[in-house]
Amino acid sequence: MARLLQKQPLTKVKSIPGLFNMHFTINVYGNKAALVIWGRYPTYILIERKEVAEKFRKYFSFLWGLSRLVSKK
C-alpha cells in the first residue's frame, strides 16, 4: 500500500517499520471518524462526534511524529 501511495503526486508517506501492521484504516473529516476493518467481510464504523474526531486527529499527529518518511523511488 505504501508503495502505491508514494507514487501519488503531492503525497507524503511515512511508516513505522516493524511496529504496526494494521488491517484497518481511520479516516477523519469534519466531526466524523470512519473506521474500516479490512477482512473477508469489511466492517465500517462511522462515529459522528466532535470530541472523537479530535482525539483521532491527535492520535494521527502522534504516530506521524514517530514515523519516518518513505523515500520515493
mmJSON file of the N, C-alpha and C atoms, coordinates in Angstrom:
{"data_MODEL":{"atom_site":{
"group_PDB":["ATOM","ATOM","ATOM","ATOM","ATOM","ATOM","ATOM","ATOM","ATOM","ATOM","ATOM","ATOM","ATOM","ATOM","ATOM","ATOM","ATOM","ATOM","ATOM","ATOM","ATOM","ATOM","ATOM","ATOM","ATOM","ATOM","ATOM","ATOM","ATOM","ATOM","ATOM","ATOM","ATOM","ATOM","ATOM","ATOM","ATOM","ATOM","ATOM","ATOM","ATOM","ATOM","ATOM","ATOM","ATOM","ATOM","ATOM","ATOM","ATOM","ATOM","ATOM","ATOM","ATOM","ATOM","ATOM","ATOM","ATOM","ATOM","ATOM","ATOM","ATOM","ATOM","ATOM","ATOM","ATOM","ATOM","ATOM","ATOM","ATOM","ATOM","ATOM","ATOM","ATOM","ATOM","ATOM","ATOM","ATOM","ATOM","ATOM","ATOM","ATOM","ATOM","ATOM","ATOM","ATOM","ATOM","ATOM","ATOM","ATOM","ATOM","ATOM","ATOM","ATOM","ATOM","ATOM","ATOM","ATOM","ATOM","ATOM","ATOM","ATOM","ATOM","ATOM","ATOM","ATOM","ATOM","ATOM","ATOM","ATOM","ATOM","ATOM","ATOM","ATOM","ATOM","ATOM","ATOM","ATOM","ATOM","ATOM","ATOM","ATOM","ATOM","ATOM","ATOM","ATOM","ATOM","ATOM","ATOM","ATOM","ATOM","ATOM","ATOM","ATOM","ATOM","ATOM","ATOM","ATOM","ATOM","ATOM","ATOM","ATOM","ATOM","ATOM","ATOM","ATOM","ATOM","ATOM","ATOM","ATOM","ATOM","ATOM","ATOM","ATOM","ATOM","ATOM","ATOM","ATOM","ATOM","ATOM","ATOM","ATOM","ATOM","ATOM","ATOM","ATOM","ATOM","ATOM","ATOM","ATOM","ATOM","ATOM","ATOM","ATOM","ATOM","ATOM","ATOM","ATOM","ATOM","ATOM","ATOM","ATOM","ATOM","ATOM","ATOM","ATOM","ATOM","ATOM","ATOM","ATOM","ATOM","ATOM","ATOM","ATOM","ATOM","ATOM","ATOM","ATOM","ATOM","ATOM","ATOM","ATOM","ATOM","ATOM","ATOM","ATOM","ATOM","ATOM","ATOM","ATOM","ATOM","ATOM","ATOM","ATOM","ATOM","ATOM","ATOM","ATOM","ATOM","ATOM"],
"id":[1,2,3,4,5,6,7,8,9,10,11,12,13,14,15,16,17,18,19,20,21,22,23,24,25,26,27,28,29,30,31,32,33,34,35,36,37,38,39,40,41,42,43,44,45,46,47,48,49,50,51,52,53,54,55,56,57,58,59,60,61,62,63,64,65,66,67,68,69,70,71,72,73,74,75,76,77,78,79,80,81,82,83,84,85,86,87,88,89,90,91,92,93,94,95,96,97,98,99,100,101,102,103,104,105,106,107,108,109,110,111,112,113,114,115,116,117,118,119,120,121,122,123,124,125,126,127,128,129,130,131,132,133,134,135,136,137,138,139,140,141,142,143,144,145,146,147,148,149,150,151,152,153,154,155,156,157,158,159,160,161,162,163,164,165,166,167,168,169,170,171,172,173,174,175,176,177,178,179,180,181,182,183,184,185,186,187,188,189,190,191,192,193,194,195,196,197,198,199,200,201,202,203,204,205,206,207,208,209,210,211,212,213,214,215,216,217,218,219],
"type_symbol":["N","C","C","N","C","C","N","C","C","N","C","C","N","C","C","N","C","C","N","C","C","N","C","C","N","C","C","N","C","C","N","C","C","N","C","C","N","C","C","N","C","C","N","C","C","N","C","C","N","C","C","N","C","C","N","C","C","N","C","C","N","C","C","N","C","C","N","C","C","N","C","C","N","C","C","N","C","C","N","C","C","N","C","C","N","C","C","N","C","C","N","C","C","N","C","C","N","C","C","N","C","C","N","C","C","N","C","C","N","C","C","N","C","C","N","C","C","N","C","C","N","C","C","N","C","C","N","C","C","N","C","C","N","C","C","N","C","C","N","C","C","N","C","C","N","C","C","N","C","C","N","C","C","N","C","C","N","C","C","N","C","C","N","C","C","N","C","C","N","C","C","N","C","C","N","C","C","N","C","C","N","C","C","N","C","C","N","C","C","N","C","C","N","C","C","N","C","C","N","C","C","N","C","C","N","C","C","N","C","C","N","C","C","N","C","C","N","C","C"],
"label_atom_id":["N","CA","C","N","CA","C","N","CA","C","N","CA","C","N","CA","C","N","CA","C","N","CA","C","N","CA","C","N","CA","C","N","CA","C","N","CA","C","N","CA","C","N","CA","C","N","CA","C","N","CA","C","N","CA","C","N","CA","C","N","CA","C","N","CA","C","N","CA","C","N","CA","C","N","CA","C","N","CA","C","N","CA","C","N","CA","C","N","CA","C","N","CA","C","N","CA","C","N","CA","C","N","CA","C","N","CA","C","N","CA","C","N","CA","C","N","CA","C","N","CA","C","N","CA","C","N","CA","C","N","CA","C","N","CA","C","N","CA","C","N","CA","C","N","CA","C","N","CA","C","N","CA","C","N","CA","C","N","CA","C","N","CA","C","N","CA","C","N","CA","C","N","CA","C","N","CA","C","N","CA","C","N","CA","C","N","CA","C","N","CA","C","N","CA","C","N","CA","C","N","CA","C","N","CA","C","N","CA","C","N","CA","C","N","CA","C","N","CA","C","N","CA","C","N","CA","C","N","CA","C","N","CA","C","N","CA","C","N","CA","C","N","CA","C","N","CA","C","N","CA","C","N","CA","C"],
"label_alt_id":[null,null,null,null,null,null,null,null,null,null,null,null,null,null,null,null,null,null,null,null,null,null,null,null,null,null,null,null,null,null,null,null,null,null,null,null,null,null,null,null,null,null,null,null,null,null,null,null,null,null,null,null,null,null,null,null,null,null,null,null,null,null,null,null,null,null,null,null,null,null,null,null,null,null,null,null,null,null,null,null,null,null,null,null,null,null,null,null,null,null,null,null,null,null,null,null,null,null,null,null,null,null,null,null,null,null,null,null,null,null,null,null,null,null,null,null,null,null,null,null,null,null,null,null,null,null,null,null,null,null,null,null,null,null,null,null,null,null,null,null,null,null,null,null,null,null,null,null,null,null,null,null,null,null,null,null,null,null,null,null,null,null,null,null,null,null,null,null,null,null,null,null,null,null,null,null,null,null,null,null,null,null,null,null,null,null,null,null,null,null,null,null,null,null,null,null,null,null,null,null,null,null,null,null,null,null,null,null,null,null,null,null,null,null,null,null,null,null,null],
"label_comp_id":["MET","MET","MET","ALA","ALA","ALA","ARG","ARG","ARG","LEU","LEU","LEU","LEU","LEU","LEU","GLN","GLN","GLN","LYS","LYS","LYS","GLN","GLN","GLN","PRO","PRO","PRO","LEU","LEU","LEU","THR","THR","THR","LYS","LYS","LYS","VAL","VAL","VAL","LYS","LYS","LYS","SER","SER","SER","ILE","ILE","ILE","PRO","PRO","PRO","GLY","GLY","GLY","LEU","LEU","LEU","PHE","PHE","PHE","ASN","ASN","ASN","MET","MET","MET","HIS","HIS","HIS","PHE","PHE","PHE","THR","THR","THR","ILE","ILE","ILE","ASN","ASN","ASN","VAL","VAL","VAL","TYR","TYR","TYR","GLY","GLY","GLY","ASN","ASN","ASN","LYS","LYS","LYS","ALA","ALA","ALA","ALA","ALA","ALA","LEU","LEU","LEU","VAL","VAL","VAL","ILE","ILE","ILE","TRP","TRP","TRP","GLY","GLY","GLY","ARG","ARG","ARG","TYR","TYR","TYR","PRO","PRO","PRO","THR","THR","THR","TYR","TYR","TYR","ILE","ILE","ILE","LEU","LEU","LEU","ILE","ILE","ILE","GLU","GLU","GLU","ARG","ARG","ARG","LYS","LYS","LYS","GLU","GLU","GLU","VAL","VAL","VAL","ALA","ALA","ALA","GLU","GLU","GLU","LYS","LYS","LYS","PHE","PHE","PHE","ARG","ARG","ARG","LYS","LYS","LYS","TYR","TYR","TYR","PHE","PHE","PHE","SER","SER","SER","PHE","PHE","PHE","LEU","LEU","LEU","TRP","TRP","TRP","GLY","GLY","GLY","LEU","LEU","LEU","SER","SER","SER","ARG","ARG","ARG","LEU","LEU","LEU","VAL","VAL","VAL","SER","SER","SER","LYS","LYS","LYS","LYS","LYS","LYS"],
"label_asym_id":["A","A","A","A","A","A","A","A","A","A","A","A","A","A","A","A","A","A","A","A","A","A","A","A","A","A","A","A","A","A","A","A","A","A","A","A","A","A","A","A","A","A","A","A","A","A","A","A","A","A","A","A","A","A","A","A","A","A","A","A","A","A","A","A","A","A","A","A","A","A","A","A","A","A","A","A","A","A","A","A","A","A","A","A","A","A","A","A","A","A","A","A","A","A","A","A","A","A","A","A","A","A","A","A","A","A","A","A","A","A","A","A","A","A","A","A","A","A","A","A","A","A","A","A","A","A","A","A","A","A","A","A","A","A","A","A","A","A","A","A","A","A","A","A","A","A","A","A","A","A","A","A","A","A","A","A","A","A","A","A","A","A","A","A","A","A","A","A","A","A","A","A","A","A","A","A","A","A","A","A","A","A","A","A","A","A","A","A","A","A","A","A","A","A","A","A","A","A","A","A","A","A","A","A","A","A","A","A","A","A","A","A","A","A","A","A","A","A","A"],
"label_entity_id":["1","1","1","1","1","1","1","1","1","1","1","1","1","1","1","1","1","1","1","1","1","1","1","1","1","1","1","1","1","1","1","1","1","1","1","1","1","1","1","1","1","1","1","1","1","1","1","1","1","1","1","1","1","1","1","1","1","1","1","1","1","1","1","1","1","1","1","1","1","1","1","1","1","1","1","1","1","1","1","1","1","1","1","1","1","1","1","1","1","1","1","1","1","1","1","1","1","1","1","1","1","1","1","1","1","1","1","1","1","1","1","1","1","1","1","1","1","1","1","1","1","1","1","1","1","1","1","1","1","1","1","1","1","1","1","1","1","1","1","1","1","1","1","1","1","1","1","1","1","1","1","1","1","1","1","1","1","1","1","1","1","1","1","1","1","1","1","1","1","1","1","1","1","1","1","1","1","1","1","1","1","1","1","1","1","1","1","1","1","1","1","1","1","1","1","1","1","1","1","1","1","1","1","1","1","1","1","1","1","1","1","1","1","1","1","1","1","1","1"],
"label_seq_id":[1,1,1,2,2,2,3,3,3,4,4,4,5,5,5,6,6,6,7,7,7,8,8,8,9,9,9,10,10,10,11,11,11,12,12,12,13,13,13,14,14,14,15,15,15,16,16,16,17,17,17,18,18,18,19,19,19,20,20,20,21,21,21,22,22,22,23,23,23,24,24,24,25,25,25,26,26,26,27,27,27,28,28,28,29,29,29,30,30,30,31,31,31,32,32,32,33,33,33,34,34,34,35,35,35,36,36,36,37,37,37,38,38,38,39,39,39,40,40,40,41,41,41,42,42,42,43,43,43,44,44,44,45,45,45,46,46,46,47,47,47,48,48,48,49,49,49,50,50,50,51,51,51,52,52,52,53,53,53,54,54,54,55,55,55,56,56,56,57,57,57,58,58,58,59,59,59,60,60,60,61,61,61,62,62,62,63,63,63,64,64,64,65,65,65,66,66,66,67,67,67,68,68,68,69,69,69,70,70,70,71,71,71,72,72,72,73,73,73],
"pdbx_PDB_ins_code":[null,null,null,null,null,null,null,null,null,null,null,null,null,null,null,null,null,null,null,null,null,null,null,null,null,null,null,null,null,null,null,null,null,null,null,null,null,null,null,null,null,null,null,null,null,null,null,null,null,null,null,null,null,null,null,null,null,null,null,null,null,null,null,null,null,null,null,null,null,null,null,null,null,null,null,null,null,null,null,null,null,null,null,null,null,null,null,null,null,null,null,null,null,null,null,null,null,null,null,null,null,null,null,null,null,null,null,null,null,null,null,null,null,null,null,null,null,null,null,null,null,null,null,null,null,null,null,null,null,null,null,null,null,null,null,null,null,null,null,null,null,null,null,null,null,null,null,null,null,null,null,null,null,null,null,null,null,null,null,null,null,null,null,null,null,null,null,null,null,null,null,null,null,null,null,null,null,null,null,null,null,null,null,null,null,null,null,null,null,null,null,null,null,null,null,null,null,null,null,null,null,null,null,null,null,null,null,null,null,null,null,null,null,null,null,null,null,null,null],
"Cartn_x":[0.828,0.0,0.866,1.911,2.771,3.415,3.821,4.434,3.449,2.215,1.194,0.947,0.835,0.575,1.733,2.972,4.109,4.251,3.58,3.618,2.642,1.761,0.768,1.436,1.116,1.704,1.205,2.049,1.721,1.362,1.947,1.653,2.924,2.846,3.944,3.513,4.392,4.105,5.152,4.699,5.586,5.209,6.178,5.88,6.649,6.198,6.87,7.235,8.409,8.781,8.748,8.136,8.134,7.21,6.623,5.8,4.321,3.867,2.446,2.208,1.315,0.813,-0.685,-1.355,-2.776,-3.62,-4.71,-5.649,-6.918,-6.728,-7.852,-7.359,-8.288,-7.963,-8.879,-8.392,-9.17,-9.16,-10.314,-10.451,-11.197,-10.64,-11.262,-11.571,-12.791,-13.207,-14.326,-14.14,-15.124,-15.263,-16.491,-16.776,-16.978,-16.468,-16.698,-15.391,-15.43,-14.326,-14.899,-14.323,-14.769,-13.678,-14.036,-13.107,-13.51,-12.525,-12.779,-11.875,-12.468,-11.732,-11.757,-10.568,-10.47,-10.403,-11.118,-11.14,-12.008,-12.349,-13.212,-14.519,-15.038,-16.233,-15.881,-15.499,-15.096,-16.216,-15.8,-16.732,-16.456,-17.491,-17.373,-18.062,-17.382,-17.961,-17.819,-18.915,-18.888,-19.306,-18.421,-18.702,-18.8,-19.929,-20.124,-20.152,-18.972,-18.834,-17.531,-17.646,-16.507,-15.335,-15.596,-14.541,-13.783,-14.497,-13.868,-12.998,-13.502,-12.725,-11.443,-11.53,-10.344,-9.323,-9.779,-8.862,-8.153,-8.868,-8.23,-7.225,-7.501,-6.522,-5.252,-5.4,-4.238,-3.478,-4.184,-3.57,-2.742,-3.313,-2.591,-1.326,-1.426,-0.267,0.828,0.438,1.401,2.151,1.403,2.032,2.853,2.395,3.124,4.488,4.507,5.757,6.737,6.25,7.104,7.618,6.942,7.227,8.34,8.799,9.863,9.334,9.815,9.402,9.856,8.958,9.284,9.811,10.996,11.596,10.853,10.745,10.09,11.125,10.849,11.79,11.179],
"Cartn_y":[-1.195,0.0,1.25,1.275,2.458,2.747,1.707,1.912,2.541,2.114,2.676,4.142,4.445,5.814,6.748,6.271,7.158,7.601,6.939,7.345,8.477,8.786,9.837,11.208,12.146,13.483,14.182,15.019,15.817,14.954,13.766,12.848,12.518,12.576,12.136,10.832,9.857,8.567,8.301,7.96,7.607,6.226,5.594,4.3,4.146,3.193,2.824,1.352,1.089,-0.293,-1.225,-2.381,-3.417,-3.179,-2.014,-1.719,-1.962,-1.556,-1.667,-2.403,-3.341,-3.982,-4.096,-2.956,-2.891,-3.258,-3.881,-4.254,-3.425,-2.157,-1.232,0.165,0.995,2.379,3.284,4.487,5.508,6.743,7.211,8.443,9.449,10.648,11.685,12.873,13.337,14.501,15.203,16.513,17.29,16.743,16.485,15.926,14.418,13.769,12.334,11.566,10.348,9.398,8.11,7.673,6.44,5.39,4.269,3.162,2.043,1.497,0.382,-0.76,-1.877,-3.073,-3.994,-4.214,-4.977,-6.468,-7.213,-8.668,-9.222,-10.462,-11.073,-10.291,-9.849,-9.021,-7.722,-6.683,-5.428,-4.88,-4.306,-3.709,-2.222,-1.415,0.034,0.573,1.486,2.137,3.634,4.354,5.806,6.425,7.257,7.949,9.432,10.021,11.45,12.149,12.587,13.279,14.08,15.356,16.266,15.812,15.408,15.022,13.789,12.84,11.62,11.95,12.774,13.172,13.884,14.752,15.476,14.52,13.515,12.538,11.721,11.345,10.613,11.499,12.78,13.696,13.75,13.801,13.809,12.493,11.391,10.068,10.04,10.559,10.63,11.465,12.631,13.506,12.829,12.097,11.37,10.332,9.51,8.481,9.093,10.186,10.856,11.331,11.82,12.265,11.137,9.936,8.777,8.12,8.367,7.637,8.294,7.54,8.008,8.082,9.082,9.293,8.145,7.627,6.577,7.262,6.866,7.531,7.159,8.138,7.896,7.335,6.169,5.513,5.392],
"Cartn_z":[0.0,0.0,0.0,0.811,0.886,-0.458,-1.171,-2.492,-3.465,-3.411,-4.281,-3.936,-2.657,-2.226,-2.515,-2.385,-2.576,-4.018,-4.959,-6.358,-6.658,-5.724,-5.922,-5.779,-6.689,-6.562,-5.292,-4.738,-3.549,-2.34,-2.264,-1.175,-0.408,0.911,1.77,2.42,2.396,3.002,4.066,5.262,6.354,6.873,7.538,8.136,9.437,10.224,11.458,11.276,10.694,10.364,11.568,11.356,12.372,13.553,13.651,14.818,14.558,13.396,13.101,11.789,11.799,10.592,10.79,10.639,10.946,9.736,10.001,8.953,9.076,9.421,9.471,9.129,8.719,8.412,9.212,9.452,10.146,9.267,8.918,8.144,8.995,9.106,9.92,9.03,9.11,8.336,9.092,9.227,9.978,11.392,11.795,13.123,13.079,12.034,11.852,11.813,12.329,12.228,11.652,10.545,9.909,10.081,10.675,10.86,9.915,9.209,8.307,8.734,9.077,9.446,8.235,7.657,6.418,6.707,5.935,6.054,4.955,5.077,4.062,3.926,5.067,5.093,5.817,5.071,5.73,6.618,7.723,8.669,8.741,8.651,8.684,9.927,10.589,11.767,11.568,11.607,11.463,12.789,13.323,14.58,14.277,14.583,14.35,15.709,16.114,17.392,17.365,17.617,17.529,18.391,19.632,20.558,20.065,19.494,18.986,17.776,16.868,15.69,16.118,17.102,17.583,18.198,18.933,19.533,18.459,17.401,16.31,15.568,15.456,14.847,15.693,17.001,17.896,17.796,17.703,17.541,16.251,15.167,13.899,14.041,14.65,14.82,15.639,16.664,17.487,16.655,15.907,15.085,13.949,13.36,12.284,12.8,14.033,14.627,14.89,15.151,15.393,14.116,13.023,11.787,10.977,9.985,9.092,7.663,6.938,5.564,4.691,3.865,2.901,1.662,1.229,0.066,-1.211,-2.107,-3.394,-4.352,-4.896,-5.826,-7.185],
"occupancy":[1.0,1.0,1.0,1.0,1.0,1.0,1.0,1.0,1.0,1.0,1.0,1.0,1.0,1.0,1.0,1.0,1.0,1.0,1.0,1.0,1.0,1.0,1.0,1.0,1.0,1.0,1.0,1.0,1.0,1.0,1.0,1.0,1.0,1.0,1.0,1.0,1.0,1.0,1.0,1.0,1.0,1.0,1.0,1.0,1.0,1.0,1.0,1.0,1.0,1.0,1.0,1.0,1.0,1.0,1.0,1.0,1.0,1.0,1.0,1.0,1.0,1.0,1.0,1.0,1.0,1.0,1.0,1.0,1.0,1.0,1.0,1.0,1.0,1.0,1.0,1.0,1.0,1.0,1.0,1.0,1.0,1.0,1.0,1.0,1.0,1.0,1.0,1.0,1.0,1.0,1.0,1.0,1.0,1.0,1.0,1.0,1.0,1.0,1.0,1.0,1.0,1.0,1.0,1.0,1.0,1.0,1.0,1.0,1.0,1.0,1.0,1.0,1.0,1.0,1.0,1.0,1.0,1.0,1.0,1.0,1.0,1.0,1.0,1.0,1.0,1.0,1.0,1.0,1.0,1.0,1.0,1.0,1.0,1.0,1.0,1.0,1.0,1.0,1.0,1.0,1.0,1.0,1.0,1.0,1.0,1.0,1.0,1.0,1.0,1.0,1.0,1.0,1.0,1.0,1.0,1.0,1.0,1.0,1.0,1.0,1.0,1.0,1.0,1.0,1.0,1.0,1.0,1.0,1.0,1.0,1.0,1.0,1.0,1.0,1.0,1.0,1.0,1.0,1.0,1.0,1.0,1.0,1.0,1.0,1.0,1.0,1.0,1.0,1.0,1.0,1.0,1.0,1.0,1.0,1.0,1.0,1.0,1.0,1.0,1.0,1.0,1.0,1.0,1.0,1.0,1.0,1.0,1.0,1.0,1.0,1.0,1.0,1.0,1.0,1.0,1.0,1.0,1.0,1.0],
"B_iso_or_equiv":[0.0,0.0,0.0,0.0,0.0,0.0,0.0,0.0,0.0,0.0,0.0,0.0,0.0,0.0,0.0,0.0,0.0,0.0,0.0,0.0,0.0,0.0,0.0,0.0,0.0,0.0,0.0,0.0,0.0,0.0,0.0,0.0,0.0,0.0,0.0,0.0,0.0,0.0,0.0,0.0,0.0,0.0,0.0,0.0,0.0,0.0,0.0,0.0,0.0,0.0,0.0,0.0,0.0,0.0,0.0,0.0,0.0,0.0,0.0,0.0,0.0,0.0,0.0,0.0,0.0,0.0,0.0,0.0,0.0,0.0,0.0,0.0,0.0,0.0,0.0,0.0,0.0,0.0,0.0,0.0,0.0,0.0,0.0,0.0,0.0,0.0,0.0,0.0,0.0,0.0,0.0,0.0,0.0,0.0,0.0,0.0,0.0,0.0,0.0,0.0,0.0,0.0,0.0,0.0,0.0,0.0,0.0,0.0,0.0,0.0,0.0,0.0,0.0,0.0,0.0,0.0,0.0,0.0,0.0,0.0,0.0,0.0,0.0,0.0,0.0,0.0,0.0,0.0,0.0,0.0,0.0,0.0,0.0,0.0,0.0,0.0,0.0,0.0,0.0,0.0,0.0,0.0,0.0,0.0,0.0,0.0,0.0,0.0,0.0,0.0,0.0,0.0,0.0,0.0,0.0,0.0,0.0,0.0,0.0,0.0,0.0,0.0,0.0,0.0,0.0,0.0,0.0,0.0,0.0,0.0,0.0,0.0,0.0,0.0,0.0,0.0,0.0,0.0,0.0,0.0,0.0,0.0,0.0,0.0,0.0,0.0,0.0,0.0,0.0,0.0,0.0,0.0,0.0,0.0,0.0,0.0,0.0,0.0,0.0,0.0,0.0,0.0,0.0,0.0,0.0,0.0,0.0,0.0,0.0,0.0,0.0,0.0,0.0,0.0,0.0,0.0,0.0,0.0,0.0],
"pdbx_formal_charge":[null,null,null,null,null,null,null,null,null,null,null,null,null,null,null,null,null,null,null,null,null,null,null,null,null,null,null,null,null,null,null,null,null,null,null,null,null,null,null,null,null,null,null,null,null,null,null,null,null,null,null,null,null,null,null,null,null,null,null,null,null,null,null,null,null,null,null,null,null,null,null,null,null,null,null,null,null,null,null,null,null,null,null,null,null,null,null,null,null,null,null,null,null,null,null,null,null,null,null,null,null,null,null,null,null,null,null,null,null,null,null,null,null,null,null,null,null,null,null,null,null,null,null,null,null,null,null,null,null,null,null,null,null,null,null,null,null,null,null,null,null,null,null,null,null,null,null,null,null,null,null,null,null,null,null,null,null,null,null,null,null,null,null,null,null,null,null,null,null,null,null,null,null,null,null,null,null,null,null,null,null,null,null,null,null,null,null,null,null,null,null,null,null,null,null,null,null,null,null,null,null,null,null,null,null,null,null,null,null,null,null,null,null,null,null,null,null,null,null],
"auth_seq_id":[1,1,1,2,2,2,3,3,3,4,4,4,5,5,5,6,6,6,7,7,7,8,8,8,9,9,9,10,10,10,11,11,11,12,12,12,13,13,13,14,14,14,15,15,15,16,16,16,17,17,17,18,18,18,19,19,19,20,20,20,21,21,21,22,22,22,23,23,23,24,24,24,25,25,25,26,26,26,27,27,27,28,28,28,29,29,29,30,30,30,31,31,31,32,32,32,33,33,33,34,34,34,35,35,35,36,36,36,37,37,37,38,38,38,39,39,39,40,40,40,41,41,41,42,42,42,43,43,43,44,44,44,45,45,45,46,46,46,47,47,47,48,48,48,49,49,49,50,50,50,51,51,51,52,52,52,53,53,53,54,54,54,55,55,55,56,56,56,57,57,57,58,58,58,59,59,59,60,60,60,61,61,61,62,62,62,63,63,63,64,64,64,65,65,65,66,66,66,67,67,67,68,68,68,69,69,69,70,70,70,71,71,71,72,72,72,73,73,73],
"auth_comp_id":["MET","MET","MET","ALA","ALA","ALA","ARG","ARG","ARG","LEU","LEU","LEU","LEU","LEU","LEU","GLN","GLN","GLN","LYS","LYS","LYS","GLN","GLN","GLN","PRO","PRO","PRO","LEU","LEU","LEU","THR","THR","THR","LYS","LYS","LYS","VAL","VAL","VAL","LYS","LYS","LYS","SER","SER","SER","ILE","ILE","ILE","PRO","PRO","PRO","GLY","GLY","GLY","LEU","LEU","LEU","PHE","PHE","PHE","ASN","ASN","ASN","MET","MET","MET","HIS","HIS","HIS","PHE","PHE","PHE","THR","THR","THR","ILE","ILE","ILE","ASN","ASN","ASN","VAL","VAL","VAL","TYR","TYR","TYR","GLY","GLY","GLY","ASN","ASN","ASN","LYS","LYS","LYS","ALA","ALA","ALA","ALA","ALA","ALA","LEU","LEU","LEU","VAL","VAL","VAL","ILE","ILE","ILE","TRP","TRP","TRP","GLY","GLY","GLY","ARG","ARG","ARG","TYR","TYR","TYR","PRO","PRO","PRO","THR","THR","THR","TYR","TYR","TYR","ILE","ILE","ILE","LEU","LEU","LEU","ILE","ILE","ILE","GLU","GLU","GLU","ARG","ARG","ARG","LYS","LYS","LYS","GLU","GLU","GLU","VAL","VAL","VAL","ALA","ALA","ALA","GLU","GLU","GLU","LYS","LYS","LYS","PHE","PHE","PHE","ARG","ARG","ARG","LYS","LYS","LYS","TYR","TYR","TYR","PHE","PHE","PHE","SER","SER","SER","PHE","PHE","PHE","LEU","LEU","LEU","TRP","TRP","TRP","GLY","GLY","GLY","LEU","LEU","LEU","SER","SER","SER","ARG","ARG","ARG","LEU","LEU","LEU","VAL","VAL","VAL","SER","SER","SER","LYS","LYS","LYS","LYS","LYS","LYS"],
"auth_asym_id":["A","A","A","A","A","A","A","A","A","A","A","A","A","A","A","A","A","A","A","A","A","A","A","A","A","A","A","A","A","A","A","A","A","A","A","A","A","A","A","A","A","A","A","A","A","A","A","A","A","A","A","A","A","A","A","A","A","A","A","A","A","A","A","A","A","A","A","A","A","A","A","A","A","A","A","A","A","A","A","A","A","A","A","A","A","A","A","A","A","A","A","A","A","A","A","A","A","A","A","A","A","A","A","A","A","A","A","A","A","A","A","A","A","A","A","A","A","A","A","A","A","A","A","A","A","A","A","A","A","A","A","A","A","A","A","A","A","A","A","A","A","A","A","A","A","A","A","A","A","A","A","A","A","A","A","A","A","A","A","A","A","A","A","A","A","A","A","A","A","A","A","A","A","A","A","A","A","A","A","A","A","A","A","A","A","A","A","A","A","A","A","A","A","A","A","A","A","A","A","A","A","A","A","A","A","A","A","A","A","A","A","A","A","A","A","A","A","A","A"],
"auth_atom_id":["N","CA","C","N","CA","C","N","CA","C","N","CA","C","N","CA","C","N","CA","C","N","CA","C","N","CA","C","N","CA","C","N","CA","C","N","CA","C","N","CA","C","N","CA","C","N","CA","C","N","CA","C","N","CA","C","N","CA","C","N","CA","C","N","CA","C","N","CA","C","N","CA","C","N","CA","C","N","CA","C","N","CA","C","N","CA","C","N","CA","C","N","CA","C","N","CA","C","N","CA","C","N","CA","C","N","CA","C","N","CA","C","N","CA","C","N","CA","C","N","CA","C","N","CA","C","N","CA","C","N","CA","C","N","CA","C","N","CA","C","N","CA","C","N","CA","C","N","CA","C","N","CA","C","N","CA","C","N","CA","C","N","CA","C","N","CA","C","N","CA","C","N","CA","C","N","CA","C","N","CA","C","N","CA","C","N","CA","C","N","CA","C","N","CA","C","N","CA","C","N","CA","C","N","CA","C","N","CA","C","N","CA","C","N","CA","C","N","CA","C","N","CA","C","N","CA","C","N","CA","C","N","CA","C","N","CA","C","N","CA","C","N","CA","C","N","CA","C","N","CA","C","N","CA","C"],
"pdbx_PDB_model_num":[1,1,1,1,1,1,1,1,1,1,1,1,1,1,1,1,1,1,1,1,1,1,1,1,1,1,1,1,1,1,1,1,1,1,1,1,1,1,1,1,1,1,1,1,1,1,1,1,1,1,1,1,1,1,1,1,1,1,1,1,1,1,1,1,1,1,1,1,1,1,1,1,1,1,1,1,1,1,1,1,1,1,1,1,1,1,1,1,1,1,1,1,1,1,1,1,1,1,1,1,1,1,1,1,1,1,1,1,1,1,1,1,1,1,1,1,1,1,1,1,1,1,1,1,1,1,1,1,1,1,1,1,1,1,1,1,1,1,1,1,1,1,1,1,1,1,1,1,1,1,1,1,1,1,1,1,1,1,1,1,1,1,1,1,1,1,1,1,1,1,1,1,1,1,1,1,1,1,1,1,1,1,1,1,1,1,1,1,1,1,1,1,1,1,1,1,1,1,1,1,1,1,1,1,1,1,1,1,1,1,1,1,1,1,1,1,1,1,1]
}}}
